Each structure stands twice: as C-alpha cells, then as structure tokens.
C-alpha cells in the first residue's frame, strides 16, 4: 500500500447527555452517558482486530473514552484539530433556542458567533487529511459529528457546507477511501449495534 491509498475510518463518539437533548456540544467536555459507553464498547466488535497505521483522537473526554472502549486507547495519539466545531456563543443551545433569535441560522452557512466559521473548520479538516495521507496504511479518527462531516466533505473536495448532507449518529462508523483516482465514501453512518449484531 502506498501513501495516500488507504482507508480512513471515522468514528463518532457515543451518546452524551447533550447529544440526547440536541444541544450544540463543541468544546464543553461532556462525558459519555452509560448508554454511550455501551455504544462505544460495541465499536470494538465492528473494528475487531483491525490494525491501523495511525489512530488519532480528539482530546475531549467523549472521544477519548469512545476510543478507549473501542480498544484503541493504548495506541491513539491526541490531535487537537479533531476537536468539535467551536460554537462560541451558541454552545449548549439547541436549534430551537438559536432560531428564536436567528430564524434563518445554520452553522453550515453562518458559522458560530464568537466561535468558528465553516472555513475555519475546513482548514482544520484539511490539516488532518494531510496527516492522514502521509500515513502508510489505514487510519482511524475518533471525533465529533460536525467535524467529521466537514472532514468527509473536504476529503471529497467539497466545501465545508457540503457536510450538512452527511448525517452521523452517535457511535457510528464511516469509511472513506479512494477508487482509482477518486476519493470516495465507501460506507457511511454504520451503527454498531449493542451485542455485536
């Protein structure tokens, strides 16, 4: 396998109290719920004994704990660029909360006041992609929904806002790779069912 021809596994962290209520969770270090821990453990079955040339995790607890419970905590390196979108003044708020003040708001087009714009997040995603393609082998990333959606959009050569069309469940696994000369999505938003089924 040559550099740049590999499989990139995107793993979204398990459930937290804020994902359950729909609150924007950027840099607040919210832990996994007990159910989120079960979800993260189920990822171990999905990834099995797979060997990765590189495993990276966001430094936030929900991603690190998902990585550990999935069986990769001892080989993962922390990557600050994998942190979730900085939602600034919108941190902890739901879409309904935000739209009472800004009826037409979307993070994908307007970004977050006091936080990051879509272009800011795209720049971080691009740095991660550069690191990924330098690895000689498959790579696993343990991170967050919006960040991973931007990363997938950038992998395909699209602007950050294209990530709006790529929904990710908690504790889901998505796979990016290349086919001939094109970067592609091989699998998207695969749920790791509890009990390994």
SVG drawing of the C-alpha trace seen along z (x, -y; Angstrom):
<svg xmlns="http://www.w3.org/2000/svg" viewBox="-38 -37 42 47">
<polyline fill="none" stroke="black" stroke-width="0.4" points="0.0,0.0 1.4,-3.4 0.9,-6.7 -2.4,-8.2 -4.1,-4.9 -5.7,-3.9 -8.9,-3.5 -9.9,-6.2 -12.3,-5.1 -14.3,-7.9 -15.8,-7.1 -18.2,-9.5 -18.2,-9.3 -21.0,-7.7 -24.1,-9.4 -23.7,-12.2 -26.4,-14.0 -26.2,-16.9 -26.4,-14.8 -29.6,-13.3 -31.1,-16.7 -29.8,-18.2 -27.6,-20.8 -24.6,-22.0 -21.6,-20.5 -18.4,-22.0 -15.6,-22.5 -17.7,-21.7 -16.2,-18.4 -19.4,-16.4 -18.8,-12.7 -20.5,-9.7 -23.7,-8.5 -23.9,-4.9 -25.6,-4.1 -22.9,-6.0 -20.3,-3.7 -22.2,-0.7 -22.3,-2.1 -18.5,-2.8 -17.9,0.8 -19.9,2.1 -17.5,0.3 -14.8,2.8 -16.8,5.6 -17.2,3.5 -13.5,2.7 -12.4,6.1 -8.7,6.8 -8.2,4.3 -4.7,2.9 -4.2,-0.8 -1.1,-2.6 -2.4,-5.7 -5.1,-6.2 -6.0,-9.8 -8.5,-11.1 -9.9,-14.4 -8.7,-15.5 -12.2,-15.8 -13.3,-13.1 -16.3,-11.8 -14.0,-11.0 -11.1,-9.7 -13.4,-7.4 -15.0,-6.1 -11.6,-5.4 -10.5,-3.5 -13.7,-1.5 -13.4,-0.6 -10.0,0.9 -7.6,-1.7 -6.8,-3.9 -3.3,-2.5 -2.3,-3.4 -4.2,-6.6 -2.4,-10.0 -4.3,-13.1 -5.0,-15.5 -6.3,-18.9 -7.5,-19.6 -10.1,-16.8 -12.0,-18.8 -15.6,-19.6 -16.7,-22.9 -16.2,-25.8 -19.8,-27.0 -18.9,-30.2 -22.0,-31.9 -24.2,-29.0 -22.5,-26.4 -25.1,-24.4 -28.0,-25.8 -30.4,-23.7 -31.5,-24.7 -34.9,-25.8 -33.1,-28.1 -30.9,-29.6 -33.7,-30.1 -35.8,-32.2 -33.0,-34.8 -31.8,-34.0 -34.7,-32.3 -32.6,-31.5 -29.4,-30.4 -27.4,-27.4 -23.9,-26.6 -23.1,-25.4 -23.5,-28.8 -23.3,-31.3 -20.8,-29.6 -20.9,-30.4 -20.7,-34.0 -17.7,-34.1 -16.6,-30.7 -15.6,-29.2 -16.7,-29.7 -17.2,-26.8 -13.9,-27.9 -12.1,-27.7 -13.3,-24.1 -12.4,-23.2 -8.8,-24.4 -8.5,-22.1 -10.0,-19.2 -7.5,-19.9 -4.6,-19.6 -6.0,-16.3 -6.3,-15.0 -2.7,-16.0 -1.6,-14.0 -3.8,-11.0 -2.4,-10.7 1.1,-10.7 0.4,-7.6 1.3,-4.4 -1.8,-2.3 -5.3,-2.6 -6.2,-5.4 -8.9,-5.7 -10.2,-9.0 -12.3,-9.3 -14.0,-12.6 -17.3,-14.5 -20.3,-14.7 -19.9,-18.2 -16.1,-18.0 -16.2,-14.6 -18.9,-15.7 -16.7,-18.6 -13.7,-16.3 -15.7,-13.9 -16.8,-16.9 -13.2,-18.1 -12.0,-14.5 -14.3,-14.6 -13.0,-18.1 -16.2,-19.9 -16.6,-23.0 -17.3,-22.5 -21.0,-23.3 -21.4,-20.0 -21.1,-18.2 -24.7,-19.4 -25.9,-16.5 -23.9,-13.8 -25.7,-13.0 -23.8,-10.9 -25.4,-9.1 -23.6,-8.7 -21.1,-5.8 -21.4,-5.4 -18.5,-4.3 -18.0,-5.7 -15.3,-4.8 -13.5,-7.0 -11.1,-5.6 -10.0,-6.0 -11.2,-4.3 -8.9,-4.6 -8.1,-8.3 -11.1,-9.5 -11.6,-9.9 -14.9,-8.3 -17.2,-7.4 -17.2,-3.6 -19.6,-3.3 -21.5,-6.0 -23.1,-6.2 -22.9,-2.4 -24.4,-1.8 -22.5,0.5 -25.4,2.5 -25.2,3.4 -24.3,7.0 -22.4,7.0 -25.4,7.7"/>
</svg>
